[in-house]
Amino acid sequence: MTTTPVVRAEHLRKAYGSTLAVADVSLTVERGEIYGILGRNGAGKTTTVEMVAGLRRPDAGTVDVLGLDPTTQAAALHEQVGLQLQESALPDRLRVREALDLYASFYADPADPADLLDLLGLGAKRDTAFTDLSGGQKQRLSVALALVGRPQLAILDELTTGLDPHARRETWAVVEAIRDAGVTILLVTHLMEEAERLCDRIALIASGRVAAVGTPAEIVALAQGEQVLRVRPATPVADDALLAALAGVPDVREAVVEDRALVVRGGGTVVQDVLVALARHDVRAADVRLERASLEDAFVSLTGAGPDDPAPSLQAATTAPEA
Ligand SMILES: Nc1ncnc2c1ncn2[C@@H]1O[C@H](COP(=O)(O)OP(=O)(O)OP(=O)(O)O)[C@@H](O)[C@H]1O
């Protein structure tokens, strides 16, 4: 793409006391895309987008959003950037339409609240009080409020957390409709399925660093090193003989026999090479299965992160190798 990026962040860093929330994050969001920031809880996603939105000042690094510096040009930035942050709450009795009218009054040229409610499927709820909305409707209202200033960029943080699968899908459709209406979207999520379904590109964040950037397919391909091939011989072959047949095959990372089947993990051209090697040793396959990596496999393989890993600290960041 040749247009100027909507967001260009370089080497952002932010610590809270001794907790290094963001160690080194660089990212570039192009106009018109849904750009996902994917990472487990505590990876530094929210802190990253808060720096992009001008809500937090980076300890180091630079951010440019639509040609503006968020730390020194916050007012101008807020005219162009819509924010939907985690757990947004409104007064219980405020009605949907009142909330939109209130937010619209902050802008010189707001979107038409009725159009926005229709876009978000809230037209029938215009007179409903905030407290009487379902979780999904509250989330969609928070998106409507983020969009009422006709932003060029919308930042949506953990938009579907806590929603049931149906409400989640409805919300995804809304996000796509917003993108189709020309708004660039920076989407924070810890849900693989959400990132895979919605995002044009994803930055995988682990321990405050970018572990990988690409389309969902590119990220899965990056982790294709973790291909798993499972071959069941047509006639019984001794375990040792099966393993010996693989001698000299490049890119084999691990080979074991499980339940009479040869299970090989590896990268590159490991699949063809293993099948050729077996054929050379007269091992015919009754059943061959290739387990392809999912975005979730890619996430684990690229970030090395388990769901319960501790948050990084300044001390850990200086002594432990990068994830
Ligand atoms: N205001 C704060 N004060 C102190 N520590 C904080 C603060 N905000 C975040 N942290 C810590 O910084 C780290 C990164 O948090 P951050 O919220 O940016 O991550 P996240 O990826 O958005 O996680 P989550 O999805 O749980 O919100 C975590 O260890 C968190 O506990």
The ligand as an ORCA input file, in Angstrom:
! r2SCAN-3c Opt
* xyz 0 1
  N      -2.453      0.964     35.673
  C      -1.638     -0.065     35.900
  N      -0.830     -0.103     36.969
  C       0.005     -1.118     37.208
  N       0.128     -2.201     36.386
  C      -0.640     -2.216     35.303
  C      -1.559     -1.168     34.995
  N      -2.191     -1.480     33.842
  C      -1.685     -2.663     33.452
  N      -0.764     -3.120     34.310
  C       0.040     -4.342     34.182
  O       0.757     -4.264     32.954
  C       0.741     -5.501     32.270
  C       0.107     -5.335     30.911
  O      -1.252     -4.980     31.092
  P      -2.226     -4.645     29.886
  O      -3.557     -4.296     30.465
  O      -1.591     -3.668     28.976
  O      -2.278     -6.043     29.159
  P      -3.404     -6.671     28.251
  O      -2.676     -7.492     27.259
  O      -4.295     -5.612     27.733
  O      -4.182     -7.599     29.241
  P      -5.750     -7.749     29.495
  O      -6.288     -8.419     28.302
  O      -5.794     -8.585     30.735
  O      -6.252     -6.349     29.705
  C       0.012     -6.458     33.190
  O       0.973     -7.137     33.960
  C      -0.828     -5.567     34.055
  O      -1.077     -6.155     35.304
*
